[in-house]
Amino acid sequence: MQRKLTITLEEHVYEGLHKVVGRRNISHFIESLVRPHVIGIDMEAAYREMAQDEVREAEALEWAEATVGDVRRETR
């Protein structure tokens, strides 16, 4: 269920939201910023979402494979 909320912002912040985010996207933008602070993050869902990003996963794998050699050269 969605609820309506009235908030007060300084005029330059309000105008910036319209300019940068767009009039019809402000609620979603604000909710996405506030949600982790008041509800918490579902880590499993966040990891699942990240894993679906194939470009990110390829970059992460490339980075991980490149740093494996660094560990091998460390003295114990």
N, CA, C, O and CB atoms as a CASP TS submission, in Angstrom:
PFRMAT TS
TARGET T0000
AUTHOR 0000-0000-0000
METHOD Language model
MODEL 1
PARENT N/A
ATOM      1  N   MET     1       0.835  -1.169   0.000  1.00  0.00           N
ATOM      2  CA  MET     1       0.000   0.000   0.000  1.00  0.00           C
ATOM      3  C   MET     1       0.887   1.243   0.000  1.00  0.00           C
ATOM      4  O   MET     1       1.874   1.310   0.733  1.00  0.00           O
ATOM      5  CB  MET     1      -0.954  -0.008   1.209  1.00  0.00           C
ATOM      6  N   GLN     2       0.535   2.207  -0.813  1.00  0.00           N
ATOM      7  CA  GLN     2       1.265   3.467  -0.845  1.00  0.00           C
ATOM      8  C   GLN     2       0.547   4.499   0.006  1.00  0.00           C
ATOM      9  O   GLN     2      -0.677   4.476   0.134  1.00  0.00           O
ATOM     10  CB  GLN     2       1.424   3.974  -2.288  1.00  0.00           C
ATOM     11  N   ARG     3       1.316   5.393   0.580  1.00  0.00           N
ATOM     12  CA  ARG     3       0.767   6.485   1.380  1.00  0.00           C
ATOM     13  C   ARG     3       1.304   7.790   0.822  1.00  0.00           C
ATOM     14  O   ARG     3       2.424   7.837   0.314  1.00  0.00           O
ATOM     15  CB  ARG     3       1.128   6.328   2.893  1.00  0.00           C
ATOM     16  N   LYS     4       0.527   8.831   0.911  1.00  0.00           N
ATOM     17  CA  LYS     4       0.937  10.141   0.434  1.00  0.00           C
ATOM     18  C   LYS     4       1.576  10.907   1.582  1.00  0.00           C
ATOM     19  O   LYS     4       1.105  10.839   2.717  1.00  0.00           O
ATOM     20  CB  LYS     4      -0.264  10.921  -0.152  1.00  0.00           C
ATOM     21  N   LEU     5       2.647  11.637   1.289  1.00  0.00           N
ATOM     22  CA  LEU     5       3.394  12.376   2.296  1.00  0.00           C
ATOM     23  C   LEU     5       3.687  13.773   1.759  1.00  0.00           C
ATOM     24  O   LEU     5       4.074  13.926   0.601  1.00  0.00           O
ATOM     25  CB  LEU     5       4.712  11.635   2.677  1.00  0.00           C
ATOM     26  N   THR     6       3.509  14.764   2.575  1.00  0.00           N
ATOM     27  CA  THR     6       3.866  16.133   2.198  1.00  0.00           C
ATOM     28  C   THR     6       5.143  16.498   2.927  1.00  0.00           C
ATOM     29  O   THR     6       5.233  16.361   4.147  1.00  0.00           O
ATOM     30  CB  THR     6       2.715  17.146   2.534  1.00  0.00           C
ATOM     31  N   ILE     7       6.134  16.963   2.175  1.00  0.00           N
ATOM     32  CA  ILE     7       7.395  17.386   2.782  1.00  0.00           C
ATOM     33  C   ILE     7       7.697  18.822   2.352  1.00  0.00           C
ATOM     34  O   ILE     7       7.163  19.304   1.353  1.00  0.00           O
ATOM     35  CB  ILE     7       8.560  16.428   2.378  1.00  0.00           C
ATOM     36  N   THR     8       8.545  19.489   3.102  1.00  0.00           N
ATOM     37  CA  THR     8       8.927  20.860   2.802  1.00  0.00           C
ATOM     38  C   THR     8      10.406  20.879   2.443  1.00  0.00           C
ATOM     39  O   THR     8      11.245  20.352   3.174  1.00  0.00           O
ATOM     40  CB  THR     8       8.627  21.807   4.003  1.00  0.00           C
ATOM     41  N   LEU     9      10.712  21.500   1.298  1.00  0.00           N
ATOM     42  CA  LEU     9      12.093  21.604   0.822  1.00  0.00           C
ATOM     43  C   LEU     9      12.406  23.055   0.487  1.00  0.00           C
ATOM     44  O   LEU     9      11.507  23.838   0.180  1.00  0.00           O
ATOM     45  CB  LEU     9      12.326  20.695  -0.415  1.00  0.00           C
ATOM     46  N   GLU    10      13.668  23.401   0.548  1.00  0.00           N
ATOM     47  CA  GLU    10      14.071  24.721   0.083  1.00  0.00           C
ATOM     48  C   GLU    10      13.805  24.795  -1.421  1.00  0.00           C
ATOM     49  O   GLU    10      13.871  23.787  -2.125  1.00  0.00           O
ATOM     50  CB  GLU    10      15.581  25.006   0.410  1.00  0.00           C
ATOM     51  N   GLU    11      13.511  25.979  -1.890  1.00  0.00           N
ATOM     52  CA  GLU    11      13.102  26.153  -3.279  1.00  0.00           C
ATOM     53  C   GLU    11      14.150  25.654  -4.272  1.00  0.00           C
ATOM     54  O   GLU    11      13.798  25.032  -5.275  1.00  0.00           O
ATOM     55  CB  GLU    11      12.808  27.607  -3.544  1.00  0.00           C
ATOM     56  N   HIS    12      15.429  25.916  -4.012  1.00  0.00           N
ATOM     57  CA  HIS    12      16.457  25.485  -4.969  1.00  0.00           C
ATOM     58  C   HIS    12      16.577  23.954  -5.004  1.00  0.00           C
ATOM     59  O   HIS    12      16.918  23.387  -6.042  1.00  0.00           O
ATOM     60  CB  HIS    12      17.821  26.114  -4.606  1.00  0.00           C
ATOM     61  N   VAL    13      16.302  23.291  -3.886  1.00  0.00           N
ATOM     62  CA  VAL    13      16.310  21.821  -3.861  1.00  0.00           C
ATOM     63  C   VAL    13      15.127  21.290  -4.668  1.00  0.00           C
ATOM     64  O   VAL    13      15.268  20.357  -5.458  1.00  0.00           O
ATOM     65  CB  VAL    13      16.255  21.287  -2.395  1.00  0.00           C
ATOM     66  N   TYR    14      13.971  21.893  -4.459  1.00  0.00           N
ATOM     67  CA  TYR    14      12.760  21.501  -5.188  1.00  0.00           C
ATOM     68  C   TYR    14      12.964  21.663  -6.697  1.00  0.00           C
ATOM     69  O   TYR    14      12.631  20.767  -7.473  1.00  0.00           O
ATOM     70  CB  TYR    14      11.549  22.342  -4.718  1.00  0.00           C
ATOM     71  N   GLU    15      13.507  22.802  -7.104  1.00  0.00           N
ATOM     72  CA  GLU    15      13.750  23.044  -8.535  1.00  0.00           C
ATOM     73  C   GLU    15      14.787  22.064  -9.082  1.00  0.00           C
ATOM     74  O   GLU    15      14.670  21.595 -10.214  1.00  0.00           O
ATOM     75  CB  GLU    15      14.222  24.499  -8.767  1.00  0.00           C
ATOM     76  N   GLY    16      15.806  21.756  -8.268  1.00  0.00           N
ATOM     77  CA  GLY    16      16.823  20.791  -8.698  1.00  0.00           C
ATOM     78  C   GLY    16      16.238  19.405  -8.897  1.00  0.00           C
ATOM     79  O   GLY    16      16.610  18.711  -9.843  1.00  0.00           O
ATOM     80  N   LEU    17      15.332  18.989  -8.027  1.00  0.00           N
ATOM     81  CA  LEU    17      14.671  17.698  -8.192  1.00  0.00           C
ATOM     82  C   LEU    17      13.926  17.641  -9.521  1.00  0.00           C
ATOM     83  O   LEU    17      14.016  16.655 -10.252  1.00  0.00           O
ATOM     84  CB  LEU    17      13.706  17.434  -7.029  1.00  0.00           C
ATOM     85  N   HIS    18      13.200  18.691  -9.820  1.00  0.00           N
ATOM     86  CA  HIS    18      12.451  18.728 -11.080  1.00  0.00           C
ATOM     87  C   HIS    18      13.398  18.672 -12.271  1.00  0.00           C
ATOM     88  O   HIS    18      13.139  17.976 -13.253  1.00  0.00           O
ATOM     89  CB  HIS    18      11.582  19.995 -11.156  1.00  0.00           C
ATOM     90  N   LYS    19      14.496  19.411 -12.172  1.00  0.00           N
ATOM     91  CA  LYS    19      15.434  19.505 -13.293  1.00  0.00           C
ATOM     92  C   LYS    19      16.216  18.202 -13.491  1.00  0.00           C
ATOM     93  O   LYS    19      16.368  17.737 -14.621  1.00  0.00           O
ATOM     94  CB  LYS    19      16.406  20.667 -13.068  1.00  0.00           C
ATOM     95  N   VAL    20      16.702  17.626 -12.419  1.00  0.00           N
ATOM     96  CA  VAL    20      17.585  16.459 -12.507  1.00  0.00           C
ATOM     97  C   VAL    20      16.807  15.139 -12.565  1.00  0.00           C
ATOM     98  O   VAL    20      17.108  14.279 -13.393  1.00  0.00           O
ATOM     99  CB  VAL    20      18.535  16.440 -11.317  1.00  0.00           C
ATOM    100  N   VAL    21      15.827  14.982 -11.705  1.00  0.00           N
ATOM    101  CA  VAL    21      15.116  13.712 -11.577  1.00  0.00           C
ATOM    102  C   VAL    21      13.888  13.663 -12.484  1.00  0.00           C
ATOM    103  O   VAL    21      13.546  12.611 -13.023  1.00  0.00           O
ATOM    104  CB  VAL    21      14.701  13.486 -10.125  1.00  0.00           C
ATOM    105  N   GLY    22      13.241  14.791 -12.644  1.00  0.00           N
ATOM    106  CA  GLY    22      12.020  14.841 -13.448  1.00  0.00           C
ATOM    107  C   GLY    22      10.790  14.780 -12.560  1.00  0.00           C
ATOM    108  O   GLY    22      10.775  14.074 -11.552  1.00  0.00           O
ATOM    109  N   ARG    23       9.786  15.503 -12.927  1.00  0.00           N
ATOM    110  CA  ARG    23       8.586  15.666 -12.108  1.00  0.00           C
ATOM    111  C   ARG    23       7.944  14.341 -11.715  1.00  0.00           C
ATOM    112  O   ARG    23       7.536  14.180 -10.564  1.00  0.00           O
ATOM    113  CB  ARG    23       7.582  16.507 -12.843  1.00  0.00           C
ATOM    114  N   ARG    24       7.845  13.407 -12.621  1.00  0.00           N
ATOM    115  CA  ARG    24       7.126  12.167 -12.361  1.00  0.00           C
ATOM    116  C   ARG    24       7.990  11.103 -11.674  1.00  0.00           C
ATOM    117  O   ARG    24       7.507  10.005 -11.395  1.00  0.00           O
ATOM    118  CB  ARG    24       6.585  11.618 -13.654  1.00  0.00           C
ATOM    119  N   ASN    25       9.253  11.415 -11.402  1.00  0.00           N
ATOM    120  CA  ASN    25      10.156  10.436 -10.794  1.00  0.00           C
ATOM    121  C   ASN    25      10.593  10.798  -9.382  1.00  0.00           C
ATOM    122  O   ASN    25      11.357  10.052  -8.768  1.00  0.00           O
ATOM    123  CB  ASN    25      11.366  10.272 -11.653  1.00  0.00           C
ATOM    124  N   ILE    26      10.135  11.907  -8.861  1.00  0.00           N
ATOM    125  CA  ILE    26      10.610  12.390  -7.560  1.00  0.00           C
ATOM    126  C   ILE    26      10.274  11.416  -6.437  1.00  0.00           C
ATOM    127  O   ILE    26      11.134  11.122  -5.608  1.00  0.00           O
ATOM    128  CB  ILE    26      10.006  13.757  -7.254  1.00  0.00           C
ATOM    129  N   SER    27       9.060  10.916  -6.392  1.00  0.00           N
ATOM    130  CA  SER    27       8.680   9.999  -5.314  1.00  0.00           C
ATOM    131  C   SER    27       9.555   8.753  -5.310  1.00  0.00           C
ATOM    132  O   SER    27      10.037   8.334  -4.258  1.00  0.00           O
ATOM    133  CB  SER    27       7.210   9.600  -5.448  1.00  0.00           C
ATOM    134  N   HIS    28       9.760   8.165  -6.474  1.00  0.00           N
ATOM    135  CA  HIS    28      10.603   6.965  -6.562  1.00  0.00           C
ATOM    136  C   HIS    28      12.038   7.284  -6.145  1.00  0.00           C
ATOM    137  O   HIS    28      12.663   6.505  -5.426  1.00  0.00           O
ATOM    138  CB  HIS    28      10.583   6.390  -7.998  1.00  0.00           C
ATOM    139  N   PHE    29      12.556   8.420  -6.590  1.00  0.00           N
ATOM    140  CA  PHE    29      13.916   8.836  -6.265  1.00  0.00           C
ATOM    141  C   PHE    29      14.093   8.981  -4.749  1.00  0.00           C
ATOM    142  O   PHE    29      15.048   8.457  -4.176  1.00  0.00           O
ATOM    143  CB  PHE    29      14.253  10.162  -6.972  1.00  0.00           C
ATOM    144  N   ILE    30      13.172   9.690  -4.113  1.00  0.00           N
ATOM    145  CA  ILE    30      13.266   9.900  -2.669  1.00  0.00           C
ATOM    146  C   ILE    30      13.107   8.584  -1.919  1.00  0.00           C
ATOM    147  O   ILE    30      13.832   8.328  -0.957  1.00  0.00           O
ATOM    148  CB  ILE    30      12.208  10.905  -2.203  1.00  0.00           C
ATOM    149  N   GLU    31      12.165   7.749  -2.348  1.00  0.00           N
ATOM    150  CA  GLU    31      11.981   6.463  -1.672  1.00  0.00           C
ATOM    151  C   GLU    31      13.228   5.597  -1.775  1.00  0.00           C
ATOM    152  O   GLU    31      13.601   4.940  -0.803  1.00  0.00           O
ATOM    153  CB  GLU    31      10.784   5.720  -2.259  1.00  0.00           C
ATOM    154  N   SER    32      13.881   5.584  -2.939  1.00  0.00           N
ATOM    155  CA  SER    32      15.084   4.756  -3.103  1.00  0.00           C
ATOM    156  C   SER    32      16.226   5.240  -2.207  1.00  0.00           C
ATOM    157  O   SER    32      17.063   4.442  -1.785  1.00  0.00           O
ATOM    158  CB  SER    32      15.536   4.762  -4.572  1.00  0.00           C
ATOM    159  N   LEU    33      16.263   6.536  -1.915  1.00  0.00           N
ATOM    160  CA  LEU    33      17.290   7.066  -1.016  1.00  0.00           C
ATOM    161  C   LEU    33      16.975   6.783   0.446  1.00  0.00           C
ATOM    162  O   LEU    33      17.876   6.506   1.237  1.00  0.00           O
ATOM    163  CB  LEU    33      17.444   8.559  -1.223  1.00  0.00           C
ATOM    164  N   VAL    34      15.716   6.852   0.800  1.00  0.00           N
ATOM    165  CA  VAL    34      15.302   6.732   2.199  1.00  0.00           C
ATOM    166  C   VAL    34      15.167   5.276   2.640  1.00  0.00           C
ATOM    167  O   VAL    34      15.501   4.946   3.778  1.00  0.00           O
ATOM    168  CB  VAL    34      13.983   7.454   2.413  1.00  0.00           C
ATOM    169  N   ARG    35      14.690   4.413   1.773  1.00  0.00           N
ATOM    170  CA  ARG    35      14.362   3.021   2.114  1.00  0.00           C
ATOM    171  C   ARG    35      15.462   2.296   2.892  1.00  0.00           C
ATOM    172  O   ARG    35      15.153   1.708   3.929  1.00  0.00           O
ATOM    173  CB  ARG    35      14.067   2.253   0.855  1.00  0.00           C
ATOM    174  N   PRO    36      16.720   2.301   2.460  1.00  0.00           N
ATOM    175  CA  PRO    36      17.741   1.543   3.206  1.00  0.00           C
ATOM    176  C   PRO    36      17.939   2.041   4.634  1.00  0.00           C
ATOM    177  O   PRO    36      18.379   1.283   5.499  1.00  0.00           O
ATOM    178  CB  PRO    36      19.061   1.605   2.475  1.00  0.00           C
ATOM    179  N   HIS    37      17.620   3.304   4.888  1.00  0.00           N
ATOM    180  CA  HIS    37      17.824   3.874   6.219  1.00  0.00           C
ATOM    181  C   HIS    37      16.690   3.548   7.185  1.00  0.00           C
ATOM    182  O   HIS    37      16.871   3.593   8.402  1.00  0.00           O
ATOM    183  CB  HIS    37      17.980   5.368   6.115  1.00  0.00           C
ATOM    184  N   VAL    38      15.536   3.225   6.644  1.00  0.00           N
ATOM    185  CA  VAL    38      14.400   2.986   7.537  1.00  0.00           C
ATOM    186  C   VAL    38      13.901   1.547   7.518  1.00  0.00           C
ATOM    187  O   VAL    38      13.211   1.126   8.447  1.00  0.00           O
ATOM    188  CB  VAL    38      13.273   3.901   7.172  1.00  0.00           C
ATOM    189  N   ILE    39      14.231   0.791   6.489  1.00  0.00           N
ATOM    190  CA  ILE    39      13.766  -0.592   6.387  1.00  0.00           C
ATOM    191  C   ILE    39      14.915  -1.575   6.485  1.00  0.00           C
ATOM    192  O   ILE    39      14.748  -2.681   7.001  1.00  0.00           O
ATOM    193  CB  ILE    39      13.018  -0.805   5.082  1.00  0.00           C
ATOM    194  N   GLY    40      16.063  -1.187   6.001  1.00  0.00           N
ATOM    195  CA  GLY    40      17.192  -2.100   5.951  1.00  0.00           C
ATOM    196  C   GLY    40      17.285  -2.717   4.567  1.00  0.00           C
ATOM    197  O   GLY    40      16.382  -2.577   3.742  1.00  0.00           O
ATOM    198  N   ILE    41      18.358  -3.380   4.338  1.00  0.00           N
ATOM    199  CA  ILE    41      18.609  -3.952   3.020  1.00  0.00           C
ATOM    200  C   ILE    41      18.459  -5.464   3.086  1.00  0.00           C
ATOM    201  O   ILE    41      18.996  -6.109   3.987  1.00  0.00           O
ATOM    202  CB  ILE    41      20.015  -3.566   2.506  1.00  0.00           C
ATOM    203  N   ASP    42      17.740  -6.019   2.147  1.00  0.00           N
ATOM    204  CA  ASP    42      17.647  -7.469   1.997  1.00  0.00           C
ATOM    205  C   ASP    42      18.892  -7.896   1.216  1.00  0.00           C
ATOM    206  O   ASP    42      18.916  -7.837  -0.013  1.00  0.00           O
ATOM    207  CB  ASP    42      16.299  -7.911   1.259  1.00  0.00           C
ATOM    208  N   MET    43      19.919  -8.325   1.943  1.00  0.00           N
ATOM    209  CA  MET    43      21.203  -8.630   1.320  1.00  0.00           C
ATOM    210  C   MET    43      21.093  -9.725   0.262  1.00  0.00           C
ATOM    211  O   MET    43      21.736  -9.642  -0.784  1.00  0.00           O
ATOM    212  CB  MET    43      22.202  -9.042   2.376  1.00  0.00           C
ATOM    213  N   GLU    44      20.299 -10.729   0.522  1.00  0.00           N
ATOM    214  CA  GLU    44      20.159 -11.810  -0.452  1.00  0.00           C
ATOM    215  C   GLU    44      19.589 -11.278  -1.762  1.00  0.00           C
ATOM    216  O   GLU    44      20.082 -11.620  -2.837  1.00  0.00           O
ATOM    217  CB  GLU    44      19.261 -12.928   0.105  1.00  0.00           C
ATOM    218  N   ALA    45      18.571 -10.459  -1.681  1.00  0.00           N
ATOM    219  CA  ALA    45      17.966  -9.877  -2.887  1.00  0.00           C
ATOM    220  C   ALA    45      18.957  -8.941  -3.581  1.00  0.00           C
ATOM    221  O   ALA    45      19.026  -8.910  -4.810  1.00  0.00           O
ATOM    222  CB  ALA    45      16.665  -9.112  -2.531  1.00  0.00           C
ATOM    223  N   ALA    46      19.724  -8.178  -2.797  1.00  0.00           N
ATOM    224  CA  ALA    46      20.708  -7.266  -3.380  1.00  0.00           C
ATOM    225  C   ALA    46      21.789  -8.035  -4.129  1.00  0.00           C
ATOM    226  O   ALA    46      22.167  -7.646  -5.233  1.00  0.00           O
ATOM    227  CB  ALA    46      21.343  -6.394  -2.290  1.00  0.00           C
ATOM    228  N   TYR    47      22.293  -9.128  -3.541  1.00  0.00           N
ATOM    229  CA  TYR    47      23.301  -9.946  -4.217  1.00  0.00           C
ATOM    230  C   TYR    47      22.728 -10.606  -5.466  1.00  0.00           C
ATOM    231  O   TYR    47      23.405 -10.701  -6.489  1.00  0.00           O
ATOM    232  CB  TYR    47      23.849 -11.014  -3.266  1.00  0.00           C
ATOM    233  N   ARG    48      21.492 -11.056  -5.381  1.00  0.00           N
ATOM    234  CA  ARG    48      20.843 -11.680  -6.537  1.00  0.00           C
ATOM    235  C   ARG    48      20.723 -10.662  -7.686  1.00  0.00           C
ATOM    236  O   ARG    48      20.971 -10.991  -8.846  1.00  0.00           O
ATOM    237  CB  ARG    48      19.436 -12.231  -6.143  1.00  0.00           C
ATOM    238  N   GLU    49      20.343  -9.433  -7.347  1.00  0.00           N
ATOM    239  CA  GLU    49      20.219  -8.382  -8.358  1.00  0.00           C
ATOM    240  C   GLU    49      21.575  -8.048  -8.971  1.00  0.00           C
ATOM    241  O   GLU    49      21.680  -7.880 -10.186  1.00  0.00           O
ATOM    242  CB  GLU    49      19.595  -7.122  -7.748  1.00  0.00           C
ATOM    243  N   MET    50      22.618  -7.950  -8.139  1.00  0.00           N
ATOM    244  CA  MET    50      23.954  -7.665  -8.649  1.00  0.00           C
ATOM    245  C   MET    50      24.430  -8.780  -9.570  1.00  0.00           C
ATOM    246  O   MET    50      25.055  -8.508 -10.595  1.00  0.00           O
ATOM    247  CB  MET    50      24.940  -7.476  -7.494  1.00  0.00           C
ATOM    248  N   ALA    51      24.144 -10.030  -9.222  1.00  0.00           N
ATOM    249  CA  ALA    51      24.592 -11.171 -10.025  1.00  0.00           C
ATOM    250  C   ALA    51      23.949 -11.185 -11.403  1.00  0.00           C
ATOM    251  O   ALA    51      24.500 -11.775 -12.333  1.00  0.00           O
ATOM    252  CB  ALA    51      24.285 -12.473  -9.305  1.00  0.00           C
ATOM    253  N   GLN    52      22.809 -10.556 -11.549  1.00  0.00           N
ATOM    254  CA  GLN    52      22.136 -10.511 -12.847  1.00  0.00           C
ATOM    255  C   GLN    52      22.772  -9.495 -13.789  1.00  0.00           C
ATOM    256  O   GLN    52      22.500  -9.514 -14.989  1.00  0.00           O
ATOM    257  CB  GLN    52      20.666 -10.184 -12.660  1.00  0.00           C
ATOM    258  N   ASP    53      23.608  -8.615 -13.269  1.00  0.00           N
ATOM    259  CA  ASP    53      24.293  -7.611 -14.084  1.00  0.00           C
ATOM    260  C   ASP    53      25.532  -8.272 -14.694  1.00  0.00           C
ATOM    261  O   ASP    53      26.579  -8.361 -14.053  1.00  0.00           O
ATOM    262  CB  ASP    53      24.683  -6.339 -13.229  1.00  0.00           C
ATOM    263  N   GLU    54      25.400  -8.728 -15.928  1.00  0.00           N
ATOM    264  CA  GLU    54      26.468  -9.512 -16.560  1.00  0.00           C
ATOM    265  C   GLU    54      27.744  -8.707 -16.772  1.00  0.00           C
ATOM    266  O   GLU    54      28.840  -9.253 -16.640  1.00  0.00           O
ATOM    267  CB  GLU    54      25.992 -10.055 -17.887  1.00  0.00           C
ATOM    268  N   VAL    55      27.629  -7.433 -17.095  1.00  0.00           N
ATOM    269  CA  VAL    55      28.816  -6.594 -17.300  1.00  0.00           C
ATOM    270  C   VAL    55      29.568  -6.444 -15.980  1.00  0.00           C
ATOM    271  O   VAL    55      30.792  -6.569 -15.943  1.00  0.00           O
ATOM    272  CB  VAL    55      28.419  -5.196 -17.865  1.00  0.00           C
ATOM    273  N   ARG    56      28.842  -6.179 -14.905  1.00  0.00           N
ATOM    274  CA  ARG    56      29.458  -6.034 -13.587  1.00  0.00           C
ATOM    275  C   ARG    56      30.127  -7.324 -13.150  1.00  0.00           C
ATOM    276  O   ARG    56      31.237  -7.305 -12.617  1.00  0.00           O
ATOM    277  CB  ARG    56      28.417  -5.611 -12.556  1.00  0.00           C
ATOM    278  N   GLU    57      29.458  -8.437 -13.372  1.00  0.00           N
ATOM    279  CA  GLU    57      30.019  -9.737 -12.986  1.00  0.00           C
ATOM    280  C   GLU    57      31.288 -10.042 -13.770  1.00  0.00           C
ATOM    281  O   GLU    57      32.250 -10.568 -13.210  1.00  0.00           O
ATOM    282  CB  GLU    57      28.988 -10.852 -13.204  1.00  0.00           C
ATOM    283  N   ALA    58      31.300  -9.716 -15.066  1.00  0.00           N
ATOM    284  CA  ALA    58      32.501  -9.951 -15.881  1.00  0.00           C
ATOM    285  C   ALA    58      33.656  -9.097 -15.381  1.00  0.00           C
ATOM    286  O   ALA    58      34.789  -9.571 -15.302  1.00  0.00           O
ATOM    287  CB  ALA    58      32.222  -9.647 -17.371  1.00  0.00           C
ATOM    288  N   GLU    59      33.378  -7.835 -15.041  1.00  0.00           N
ATOM    289  CA  GLU    59      34.421  -6.953 -14.512  1.00  0.00           C
ATOM    290  C   GLU    59      34.926  -7.456 -13.159  1.00  0.00           C
ATOM    291  O   GLU    59      36.126  -7.406 -12.889  1.00  0.00           O
ATOM    292  CB  GLU    59      33.890  -5.513 -14.377  1.00  0.00           C
ATOM    293  N   ALA    60      34.030  -7.935 -12.320  1.00  0.00           N
ATOM    294  CA  ALA    60      34.427  -8.451 -11.007  1.00  0.00           C
ATOM    295  C   ALA    60      35.301  -9.695 -11.153  1.00  0.00           C
ATOM    296  O   ALA    60      36.291  -9.844 -10.437  1.00  0.00           O
ATOM    297  CB  ALA    60      33.185  -8.774 -10.158  1.00  0.00           C
ATOM    298  N   LEU    61      34.943 -10.583 -12.070  1.00  0.00           N
ATOM    299  CA  LEU    61      35.736 -11.787 -12.297  1.00  0.00           C
ATOM    300  C   LEU    61      37.119 -11.424 -12.826  1.00  0.00           C
ATOM    301  O   LEU    61      38.122 -11.993 -12.394  1.00  0.00           O
ATOM    302  CB  LEU    61      35.018 -12.729 -13.278  1.00  0.00           C
ATOM    303  N   GLU    62      37.173 -10.479 -13.761  1.00  0.00           N
ATOM    304  CA  GLU    62      38.461 -10.040 -14.313  1.00  0.00           C
ATOM    305  C   GLU    62      39.341  -9.466 -13.203  1.00  0.00           C
ATOM    306  O   GLU    62      40.534  -9.764 -13.138  1.00  0.00           O
ATOM    307  CB  GLU    62      38.248  -8.984 -15.433  1.00  0.00           C
ATOM    308  N   TRP    63      38.755  -8.646 -12.331  1.00  0.00           N
ATOM    309  CA  TRP    63      39.499  -8.062 -11.223  1.00  0.00           C
ATOM    310  C   TRP    63      39.992  -9.146 -10.272  1.00  0.00           C
ATOM    311  O   TRP    63      41.149  -9.126  -9.855  1.00  0.00           O
ATOM    312  CB  TRP    63      38.631  -7.050 -10.469  1.00  0.00           C
ATOM    313  N   ALA    64      39.120 -10.094  -9.928  1.00  0.00           N
ATOM    314  CA  ALA    64      39.487 -11.151  -8.993  1.00  0.00           C
ATOM    315  C   ALA    64      40.627 -12.001  -9.548  1.00  0.00           C
ATOM    316  O   ALA    64      41.564 -12.338  -8.823  1.00  0.00           O
ATOM    317  CB  ALA    64      38.275 -12.031  -8.683  1.00  0.00           C
ATOM    318  N   GLU    65      40.548 -12.343 -10.816  1.00  0.00           N
ATOM    319  CA  GLU    65      41.599 -13.162 -11.418  1.00  0.00           C
ATOM    320  C   GLU    65      42.907 -12.390 -11.511  1.00  0.00           C
ATOM    321  O   GLU    65      43.978 -12.986 -11.395  1.00  0.00           O
ATOM    322  CB  GLU    65      41.175 -13.642 -12.807  1.00  0.00           C
ATOM    323  N   ALA    66      42.845 -11.094 -11.714  1.00  0.00           N
ATOM    324  CA  ALA    66      44.062 -10.278 -11.803  1.00  0.00           C
ATOM    325  C   ALA    66      44.737 -10.135 -10.447  1.00  0.00           C
ATOM    326  O   ALA    66      45.957  -9.987 -10.387  1.00  0.00           O
ATOM    327  CB  ALA    66      43.737  -8.894 -12.369  1.00  0.00           C
ATOM    328  N   THR    67      43.982 -10.173  -9.367  1.00  0.00           N
ATOM    329  CA  THR    67      44.582  -9.985  -8.038  1.00  0.00           C
ATOM    330  C   THR    67      45.034 -11.279  -7.388  1.00  0.00           C
ATOM    331  O   THR    67      45.704 -11.239  -6.356  1.00  0.00           O
ATOM    332  CB  THR    67      43.604  -9.302  -7.132  1.00  0.00           C
ATOM    333  N   VAL    68      44.692 -12.418  -7.956  1.00  0.00           N
ATOM    334  CA  VAL    68      45.117 -13.696  -7.385  1.00  0.00           C
ATOM    335  C   VAL    68      46.644 -13.779  -7.339  1.00  0.00           C
ATOM    336  O   VAL    68      47.215 -14.303  -6.383  1.00  0.00           O
ATOM    337  CB  VAL    68      44.540 -14.874  -8.201  1.00  0.00           C
ATOM    338  N   GLY    69      47.284 -13.269  -8.359  1.00  0.00           N
ATOM    339  CA  GLY    69      48.748 -13.278  -8.405  1.00  0.00           C
ATOM    340  C   GLY    69      49.353 -12.442  -7.286  1.00  0.00           C
ATOM    341  O   GLY    69      50.439 -12.764  -6.804  1.00  0.00           O
ATOM    342  N   ASP    70      48.693 -11.403  -6.870  1.00  0.00           N
ATOM    343  CA  ASP    70      49.195 -10.551  -5.785  1.00  0.00           C
ATOM    344  C   ASP    70      49.308 -11.349  -4.489  1.00  0.00           C
ATOM    345  O   ASP    70      50.277 -11.179  -3.749  1.00  0.00           O
ATOM    346  CB  ASP    70      48.271  -9.328  -5.580  1.00  0.00           C
ATOM    347  N   VAL    71      48.357 -12.197  -4.208  1.00  0.00           N
ATOM    348  CA  VAL    71      48.351 -12.995  -2.982  1.00  0.00           C
ATOM    349  C   VAL    71      49.469 -14.032  -3.042  1.00  0.00           C
ATOM    350  O   VAL    71      50.116 -14.305  -2.031  1.00  0.00           O
ATOM    351  CB  VAL    71      46.976 -13.687  -2.777  1.00  0.00           C
ATOM    352  N   ARG    72      49.694 -14.596  -4.193  1.00  0.00           N
ATOM    353  CA  ARG    72      50.728 -15.611  -4.355  1.00  0.00           C
ATOM    354  C   ARG    72      52.117 -15.073  -4.023  1.00  0.00           C
ATOM    355  O   ARG    72      52.970 -15.814  -3.533  1.00  0.00           O
ATOM    356  CB  ARG    72      50.710 -16.148  -5.773  1.00  0.00           C
ATOM    357  N   ARG    73      52.349 -13.789  -4.286  1.00  0.00           N
ATOM    358  CA  ARG    73      53.671 -13.178  -4.068  1.00  0.00           C
ATOM    359  C   ARG    73      53.877 -12.685  -2.632  1.00  0.00           C
ATOM    360  O   ARG    73      54.979 -12.256  -2.288  1.00  0.00           O
ATOM    361  CB  ARG    73      53.863 -12.018  -5.027  1.00  0.00           C
ATOM    362  N   GLU    74      52.862 -12.736  -1.807  1.00  0.00           N
ATOM    363  CA  GLU    74      52.997 -12.258  -0.427  1.00  0.00           C
ATOM    364  C   GLU    74      53.832 -13.233   0.389  1.00  0.00           C
ATOM    365  O   GLU    74      53.769 -14.450   0.214  1.00  0.00           O
ATOM    366  CB  GLU    74      51.611 -12.065   0.226  1.00  0.00           C
ATOM    367  N   THR    75      54.627 -12.639   1.298  1.00  0.00           N
ATOM    368  CA  THR    75      55.406 -13.498   2.204  1.00  0.00           C
ATOM    369  C   THR    75      54.541 -13.832   3.402  1.00  0.00           C
ATOM    370  O   THR    75      53.689 -13.042   3.807  1.00  0.00           O
ATOM    371  CB  THR    75      56.740 -12.804   2.656  1.00  0.00           C
ATOM    372  N   ARG    76      54.763 -14.986   3.953  1.00  0.00           N
ATOM    373  CA  ARG    76      53.943 -15.432   5.093  1.00  0.00           C
ATOM    374  C   ARG    76      54.695 -15.376   6.362  1.00  0.00           C
ATOM    375  O   ARG    76      54.156 -15.716   7.415  1.00  0.00           O
ATOM    376  CB  ARG    76      53.436 -16.823   4.885  1.00  0.00           C
TER
END
